[in-house]
Amino acid sequence: MSIKLRKLPDASFGAIVEGLEPSETPTEEIVAEVRAALAEHVLLVVRGHRPPSDAELVRFAGGFGPLFDGGELFGIASPTREILRLTSERNELGVETGPSSATPLPWHTDYSYLPCAARETFLEAVQLPADGGGRTWFADVYDAWESLAQTIHDRLDGLVGIHSIKGSGRHLNRDERRAARAGREVKNPDFTYPGGRVPARHPLAHRHPDTGRIALYVNSLVAGIEGWDPDDADSLIEDLIVHATDEGRVYGHAWEVGDLVIFDDIGTIHRRDPSDRDQIRTMRQLSTMLTDDGLAGAASVTVSTVGGARPG
Ligand SMILES: [Fe+2]
């Protein structure tokens, strides 16, 4: 198998992938090809393949490294331990059968509120509303870093962001907050943020372990900067998020059923538009672990007991 890449039209990054079959066991060569494609394009949209079963999807994503127990972290049953099933489908009691996929999410990267954050995420559309549902937006935060002046690099290099699930909703706009509030009425009561709300530490200037490329690792989960006054940190974080999400480095993915989007969680941040929660929107999500983010003491891979988790 050899994959074919076509740059996404009207986007500054990303590529459409053909010839990749996630239902098949990935060989070392395929993993290397996909990783090389991710290194070049940061985000890959896989289309035209046979839909993988749950077990096949776990086997495929697992070929890229240890996976989070995404299906167990949130207190609601998922098809497998590794697959986080995000859905607006409701049960006979009228509550969503999984973590919601209709509620808006602010800019984030997956699992950065844990000591071991995500390295790459595999997000697949299983069922969508008639209008396709809300888009998922991605920003290229390698470009965000590289477009900053050297003086800013010097200022940011070595700073440590404190990532926490708590308070990230402050980055939603007014309409999104209204949609999020409405979502609470149908939220599954079993939904939990596992392990409490212990914050995690990650560098603001985040170097990819393979490529050495540096990303601006800032998003709505960054609640502070180590050693900084909270107001000064808030102000800088806000400025950096605005910079990182400048429309010139943002791509909004309009989902089609079966799309599998694979993205680099270091080099991108993403957010989700709200969807009509009276229609079913179901996604399968898996993430590999970033077992070393370059910070001494922050490389623990105990993921199911620490931090407050939020699905993506
Ligand atoms: Fe996410």
Residues whose N, C-alpha, C, O or C-beta is under 5 A from the ligand:
A	BS01	LIG	D110 P311 G312
